[in-house]
Amino acid sequence: STADSLEGCLDCLLQALAQNNTETSEKIQKSGVLQVFASLLTPQSSCTAKVANIIAEVARNEFMRNPCVDAGLIPPLVQLLNCKDQEVLLQTGRALGNICYDSHEGRNAVDHAGGAHIVVDHIRSLCSKTDPASEKLLTVFCGMLMNYSNENDTLQSQLINMGVIPTLVKLLGIHCQNAALTEMCLVAFGNLAELESSKEQFAYTNIAEELVKLFKKQIEHDKKEMIFEVLAPLAENDVIKLQLVEAGLVECLLEIVQKTVDSDKEDDIAELKTASDLMVLLLLGDESMQKLFEGGKGSVFQRVLSWIPSNSHQLQLAGALAIANFARNDGNCIHMVDNGIVQKLMDLLDRHVEDGNVTVQHAALSALRNLAIPVVNKAKMLSAGVAEAVLKFLRSEMPPVQFKLLGTLRMLIDAQAEAAEQLGKNVKLVERLVEWCEAKDHAGVMGESNRLLSALIRHSKSKDVIRTIVQSGGIKHLVTMATSEHVIMQNEALVALALIAALELVTAEKDLENAQLVQILHRLLSDDRSAPEIKYNSMVLICALIGSEPLQKELQSMAFLEVVSKLRSHENKTVAQQASLTEQRLAVES
C-alpha cells in the first residue's frame, strides 16, 4: 500500500480495536496480518508508532501474546527502543510490556533480543526529567520491566545485576508527586524485594527514607497497602530494619494502630493487622530492637506494653510477640520481670484458657519462656505463679501451644530444686509428658517432653519424683532419649538415668531391663562416633547399675570389661579416668 492508504488501514484497525478488542484481535490473527507488521516496524516509517500501538492493543488479550512472538514481532520492537521518537518509544514500550504480561514465551523473546538492557538505560537517562511526556514514558518503561520480571527469579536477578534498584529508588524520590509513576515503582519494588540479593542492594539506597516519606502522605487504604507490601519483605533485612526505625516508620505504625484499634471496618482491621505485624518484624533485628527498647524507658516499648491488655486479639498477639522479641537478652529480660511484665502476660493467658485464641496462647508462652532464661528471673517468676498459670494449658491439643508450654516449664525449673520437685510429683503433668513422649507426628513436642522429664529428675534429685515417673511409665522414654541424634539430649537422658540408678534402682530395675538399657550402653561405648561426654556418662551409669542383680548379670554377659578397658587409653583424660574406675568396679563384681 501507499503510505496514505496504509495509514487509513491502521486507523481503521485501531478504531475497531477500541470498539471490540477481543473480536478484532481474533480477526487480525486469522487474517495473517501479524506477520506483515514485522516488516512495517522500521524507524524510517511514519506509521511505526501506530503499528506498535495496534500490537500493544492486541497483546492485551492472553491468546494473542504467543502469536505476536511467533510472528517475529519482538526483535523489530526491541530495535525500535533505540529510536529517538517519543511516541514510537511509548507505543513500543506498551507493546513489549503487554506481550510479556504472564507470558513465558514473550519474556524469553524479549530477554533473547536484549530488550531489558535498553529499557533500563532509558529509565536511567530519563530519571531526572519531570516533564509530563518523560514521566509518561518512565511509567510505561517501569510497567514493561515489571511485566517482564514478575514472579521470575532469573529475570529479576538479571535486572538487579543491571543495577535497576538504585535507579528506581532515585526515581521514586524525584517523582513522588506523580501517582501513576509512584505506583509502578512500588509494584516493581514489591516484585524485586522478595529476592535475597535485592535486599543487599536496597540497603545501600535511601529506600527506607523514601518509603516512610511516601507512607506519611497516604490517606487511601489501597495506597498504604501497596507500600506495606514493599516494606514487609524489605524489613526482613536487619540493616533495612534499622534504617526504617531511624526513618520514623515505627511512629507511623503506632499511629495506625491508635486510629484503627476500635474500628470494625474491614480496611481498618486489615491495616491494624499489617501495622502491628510489621512492628513485630522490626523487633526481630537486634539493633532495631535495642534501639526501640531504650533501656525499658522507650515510648515505643511502653506503647507495645499497652497492647497486651487490649480487647483486640490482633494487638494482644502482636504485644506478646513484641515482648518475646524484646526478651532476647538477659538485661532486657531482667528489667521487664522487675517491672511487672509477668503479671500482664499471666492475665493475658487467663483470658485465653477456655476456648482461647491459640496464636495468642503461643505468643504469650513464648514471651514467658524467653523471660525465664536469666537465672535471676526464675525464682521471681515461680513465686509470681507462672508455673501454675502455664499448667492450665496442659489440656491443650494444639502442638504449638504444647511445645511452648514444655519449653517454659523447662526454663523455669533449671537449677530450681524445689520447683522441679513440686512439678515432678504432679501426676497429671508427668502422665501428660509420658503421653507426649509418644507424639511421633510432632518431633518438637516429643523432644521437649523427653527433655522436661529428664530435667525434673536432674534438678530435683528427688526419690518421690523418680517414683512418680516410674509409675507413669516414663523410664522407657528416657532410655530411648539416650539414643537421640542430639548429643545434648543424650547427655540429659544419661544423667537422669544415673540419678534414677543411684536413688531408686530397685523401683526402676524392671523398666530399665525391659527398655534394654544395657544393650544401648554397650552400643554407645563401642561406637567411635559417641562424644566423650556420652562415653563418660554411660560409664557413670554402668557403675550405678552394678547394684542391681539382673542388670549386673546383663553387664557381665555382654563383655563390658573389654569395651571399657579399651577406653582407658582414650585421648580425653576424664573419659580415660572414668574407664579405669569402671573397669575396677566391673572386675570386683565379676
N, C-alpha and C positions, 0 to 999 in steps of 0.2 A: 504493500500500500504506500501511497504518498504520505508524507508527514501529516498533512491536514486530515486526510481521511482516517489515518491511524489514530490520531488524537481523538477524533469523533468516536471511533470504536471503543477506545479506552474509557472515555467519559460515559459512554452508554453502559459499559460493564460496571463502572463504579456506581452508577445510578441504580442498576439492577441489584447490585450487592447491598446497597443501602436499603432497598425495599424488602428484599428477602435473601439474606446472606446464604443460608443453607442450600436453598433450591438453586440459586445462581452458581454456587460453588460446585454443586453436583454436575450442572450443565457444563461448566468450564472444564471439569475433569474429564467428562465424557468426550468433549469436543477435541481433546488433544492439544489445546491451545497453550497448556503449561509449558510444553517443550519449546514453543515459539518464543515465550517470554525470555528464555535464557539468552537468545540472540539479541533481544531488544534492550538488555541491561548493559548498555555501554555508556561511559561517561560523556561521550560526544552527543548522544541523542537527547533531544529536548523532551522526549516522552518518558525518560528513565524514572523520574520521581513518581509518575502516575502508574507505571508498571509495578514499581516496588510497593506502591500503595495498594494495588489490587492483590499482590501476593500477601501483603500484611493482612488484608481483609479475609482472603480465602483461608489463610492459615489460622484464623480464629476457630475454625472447625477442626476437631481432632482428626476426622477422616481425611483431611486434606494435607496434613503435615508430611506424612511419608511420601505421597505423590509429589510434593514440592521437592523433596530430597531426590527422589528417583528421576525427576525431570532435569536434574543437574542445575538447580537454581542457586545452590549455596555458594559455589566458587565465584560466579559473577557478582553475587550480592556482596560477598566479602571484599572483592576487588573494589566495589563502589565505596567502601568505607574509607578509601584513600582519596576520594574526591573532595573538593572544597565547598561544593554547593550545599547550603544548609538544609534545603527541602529534601534533596536526594539523601543526605545523611539521616535525616529524621525518618523518612519512609523506609530506608534500608534497615535502620536500627529496629523499627517496628516489625518489619518482615522477619528479620532474623530472630528477634525475641519471641514472636508468635510461633515460628516453626520449632523453636527449642522447647516451648512450653510442654512439659510432660512427655517429651518425645526423645527417646534414647537415640534414634537414628538422626534426628535433627541436631542434637548436641554433638554427636560424633562427627557429623559432616562439618559443623562449624569449627570444631576442635581441629579437625584434619586440615581445614583451609586456613587456620591461624587467625580466626576472627576475633577471639577474646583479646589477644595481644593488642590489636589495633584499637579496639574499643577502650581498653584500659588507658592507652596512650591519649586517646581523645579526651577521656574524663580528666586526665592529669592536666592537659593543656587548657581545658575549658573551666577547670575547677574554680578559678578566682573571678570568672566573669559573672556579673549579676544581671545582665540584660535579659528580658523575657525570652528571646529566641534561644540564647545559650542555656538558660535554665530548663527550657522545654526539651532541648537536645540531651542535656545531662539526665533528665528524668527518664527519657526513653532508653538511653545507654545503660543506666543503672538497672532499669527493668529488664533489659536484654541480658545483662550479666546474671541477674537473679534467676531468670528462667533457664539460663544456660547451666547454672551450677546447682540448682535446687535439689537437695537430697542426693547429691552425687559427690561422695568424698574425694574422688580423684580430681574432678574438675574444680572443686572448692580448694583443694591443696594447690592446684595449678594457679588459681587466682591469687592465693595467699603468697605463693612464691614470686608472683609478678609484682608484689608489693601493693596490692589494691587496698589493704586495710588502712594504712596511714592516709592515703588519698581520700578514701570515703569519710574518715573521721574529720579531715580538714574540710571536706565538702559540707558535712553536717554543721560545722561551726559557722561557715560563711553563709550558708543558705537556710539557716534555721527559720527564717520568715516564710519560706516557700513550703506550704503544706504538702503538695504532691511530691516534691523532691525529698523532703524530710522523710515522708512515709516510705519512699523507695529505699532510702538509705537504711532505715530501720529494718525493713524486711531483709535487705542484703546482709545487715549485721546479724540478724537472727539466724539467717542461713549459714553464715560463716562461723558464728560463735560456738557452734556445737563442737567444732574440731579443736583438739587439744593444741595443735600447732598455732592456731589463730590466737589463742589466749595470750601466748607469749608476745605476739606482735601487738595485740591490743594494749598490753601492759606498758608498752613503750610510747603509747599515744596519750592524748588527754581525753580519751573516750569517757572516762568516769565523770569528769567535769562537764563535758558537753551533754551527756545524757541527763545528769541531775539538773542542769540548767534548763534543758528542754522539758523535763518532767515537771518542774515547778510551774511552767507556763500552762500546762494542760488542764482543761476543765472536763472535757468529754471522757467518759469511761473507756471507749474504744481506743482512744489515743494513748491513755495511760497504760492500757492492757498491752499495746504494741511495745511500749518502752519496757514494760515488765518482762516481756518475752525475750528481750535482748539482755536485760540486767541479770535474769536468773542464770543462764549459762555462763555469763562473764564472771558473776560473783562466785563461781566455783574455784576461781583462781585466787590464791592468797594475796598476791601483790595487788590485784584489782580490788579485792575486798577492802584493803586498807585505803586505796585511792577513793573508793566510793564513800567510805566512812568520812574521809577527810574532805570530800566534796559536799558533804552535808546530806547524803541520802537518808541517813537514819532519822533526821528531823522530819523529812518529808513522810517517811513511813509512819512515824509516830502520829503525825497529823492526820494521816488517812485513817489510822486505827481509831483515833478520837472521834473523827467525823462519822465513821460508819458503824461503830460498835453497837449502837442501839437501833440501827435501821433494819427493816425486814425486806428492803428492796433487793431484788436478785443481784443487780450490779454492785450494790454496796457490800453484800455478803461476799461476792467474788473478790472484790477489792480488799476487803478485810483479810480474807484468807491469803491472797497473794502477798500483801504487805507484811503480814506477820510471819509468813513462811520465809520471805526474803530476809527479814530481820534475823531469824534464827540462822539462816545460811551465812550471814555476815559474821555471826559469832563463832562460826566454825574455824575461822582463821585465828591463830594465836595472837598475832599483833593487833588485829582489829578488835578481838575480844577484850584484850587487856586495856586497850585504849578506851573502850566503852565502859569497862568496869570502874576505872579511875579509883582504885582502892576501895571500892564499895560505896563511894560517895557520888559516883556519876549519876547525872539526872536520867540518863538512858536506863541504867541499871534499876534505878528507883521506879521508873515508869513500867519497866517489864515486870517488876515485883507486883505492881498493882493489877497486872493481868490475871494473876493466879486466883484471887477470889472473885473474878468476874463471872457473869452468868453465861457468857458465850463459851461454848465448848472449844471453838477455834482459838480463842485467846487463852483459855486455860492450858490448852495443848502447847501453844507457842510459848507461853510463860514458863511452863515446866521444862520444855526443851531448851529454852534460853538459859534457865538455871543450870541444867545439866551441862550446857556448853561453858558457862562461866565457871563451873566446878571442875576445871581441867588442870588446876594446880593447887598445891596444898594451901598456899597463902589465901587464895580466894575462898577455898572450902572452909577454912578455919574462921575467916571473917564472917561468912554467911551463916554458919552454925551459931556463932556468938551473937549474931544479930536477929535470931528468931526465924530464920527461913524454914527450919524443920517443921515448926508448928503449922506454917502456911501450907506446906506440902501434905502434911498429915490431914489437915482439914479438907484439902482438895481430894485426897484419896477417899476420905469418909463420904464425900458426896457421890462417889462412884463405886461404892461397894455393891449395892443391889442394882443389877442390870446396868452397870456403869458403862461409860464410853471406854472401849478397850485402848484406843490410842492415847487417851488422857492417862489411864492407869499405867500404861507402859512408860509414858514420858515422866510421870511423877516418880515412879520406881527407879527409872534411870538416874534422875536427879539425886534421889536419896542414896543410891549405890555410889555415885561419884563423891557425894559429900562424906560418905563413911570411909573413904580411903585413908585420910590422915589419921595417925594413931590417936592424937588428942581428941578427935571428934567422936570416936567410937563410944566411949563411956557416956559422953554427953547425950548422944543420940539414943543410946539404950535407956538411959534414965528418963528421956523425954517420951519413951513408949513407942519408939519406931518399930521394934520387933513385933509388938502386938498389932500395930497398925498394918504391918506387911502381912502378918499371918491371916488377916481377914480374907486375903485373896488366894488362900490355899485351895479353895473350891474352884478357882478359875479353870476353865477348859481351854483357854487360849494360850498356845505355846509361847508367844512373845511376852505375855504377862508372867507366865510360869518362869521363863528364863531370867527375867529381871528380878523377880521375887527371890529366886535362889541366889542370884549374884549379890543382892542387897544383904541377905542374911549372912552369906559367907564373909562379906566385907565386915559386917558388924561384929562377928564373933572372933575375928582374928586376934589372937592373944588375949581374949576376954574369957577367962576360965568359967566364971560364974554364969555368964550369959550362955556359953556353949553348953554348960551342964543343964541349965534350965530348958533350953531348946532340945537338947539331946534326950531329955526324959519325956518330952512331949510326944506321946504315942501317935497322935493324929498326924503330926508333922513327919515323924520317922516313917510311918506307913505310906504316906503320900510320896516321900522321897524314894522309897523302895519301888513303888508303882512307877514313878517317872524314870527310874533307872532302866526301865524296860521300854522307854519311848523310842523305839527304833526309828520311827519316822522323823523324829526331831533330835538330831545329834546334839544340838546345843543344850537342850533341856536335859538330855540323858547325861551329858558330860558334867553339867553343873550340879545335877542331883548327886552323882557319884562324889564330886569334889566336896559338896556340903556334908555328906555322910562322913567322909574321911575327916573333914575339919572339925565336926562335932566331937569326934574321938580325940583328935590331936590336941585341940585347945582345952578340952575339959579334963582329959586324962582320968575320966570317971568310970568306975565299975558299973554304976547304975546306967550310964549312957550306953556302955557296951552291951549290957544285958538287954536293954530296950532294942538295940539294933539287931542283936542275935534273934530275939523273939519275933522281930518284924521281918526276918528273912533277908537282912541286908548284907550278911557276910559274903555270900557268893558274888555280889556286885563289886565288893572291894577287891576280891581276888581277881575278878575279870579286869578291873581297873588297873591292876598291876601289869597287865599286858598291853596297856594303851600305847598308841603310837607317839603320844606326847610324854616326854621324859618327866615333866613337872607333875603330871597326873600319876605316872608310875610311882614316882617318889612318894607322893602324898599317900598313895594306897599302901605302899610298903611300910611307911612309918606308922600308919594307923593299925595295920595288921600286927606289927611288932608290939604295939601297946596292948592290943587285944590279947596276944600270946603272953605278954608279961603280967597282965592284970586279971584276965578271965579265961585262961586257956581251957579249963575243964568245960566251961559253959559253951565255948565256941568250937571245941575239938571236932565234933561230928560234922559241923558245917564246913570247917576248913578241909577236912578229909574229903567230903563229898565234892567240894569245889576243885579238888585236885591241886591244892596249893603247892604240895611238894614237887610235883612234876613241873609246875610253872617255874618254881625257883631254880630247878635243875636247868631248865631251858635258859633262864635269864643269866645264870652264872656261866653256862657253856658258850653262850653267844658272844663272839668277839665284839659285836657292834653295841652291846649294852654299855651305857655310860658308866664311868667309875662310881658315881653315887648310887646307881642302881645295884651294882655288884656289892658295894659296901652295905647298903640297907638290906639286901637279900640275905647276906651272911649274918647280920644282926638278928634278923627274923629267924634264921635257922637255929641260932643259939637259943632263942626263946622257945622254939618248937620242941627242943630236945626233952623238955619237961613232960611231954605227952607220950605215953607208951605207944599208941598206934601210929602217931606221926613220926616218932623216933624210928620205929621199925621200917617205915617207908623210906626215911632218910638213909638207913643202912642198906636197904635193898637196892637203892639207886646209885650206889658207889659215889656218894658226895665227897668222900675223903679225897678221891683222885682229882676231882674238879677243883676243890678248894686248895689243895696243895700246889696246884699249878699257879694259882693266883698269888702265892707268896712272893713270886718274882715280878709282880705287876709293877708297871712304871709309876703308878700312883702310890705314894708311901702309905696313905691312910688305908687304901684297899689291901696293900701287902700286909700291914699290921693286923687288920681285921681277919685276914686269911689265916695268919699264924694262930690267932686266938681261937678261931672257929675250928681249925684243924685239931688243936689240943682238945677242945670240948668234944668233938666227934670221936676222937681216939679214946678218950676216957670212957665215954658211954659205950663204945663198941667192945 
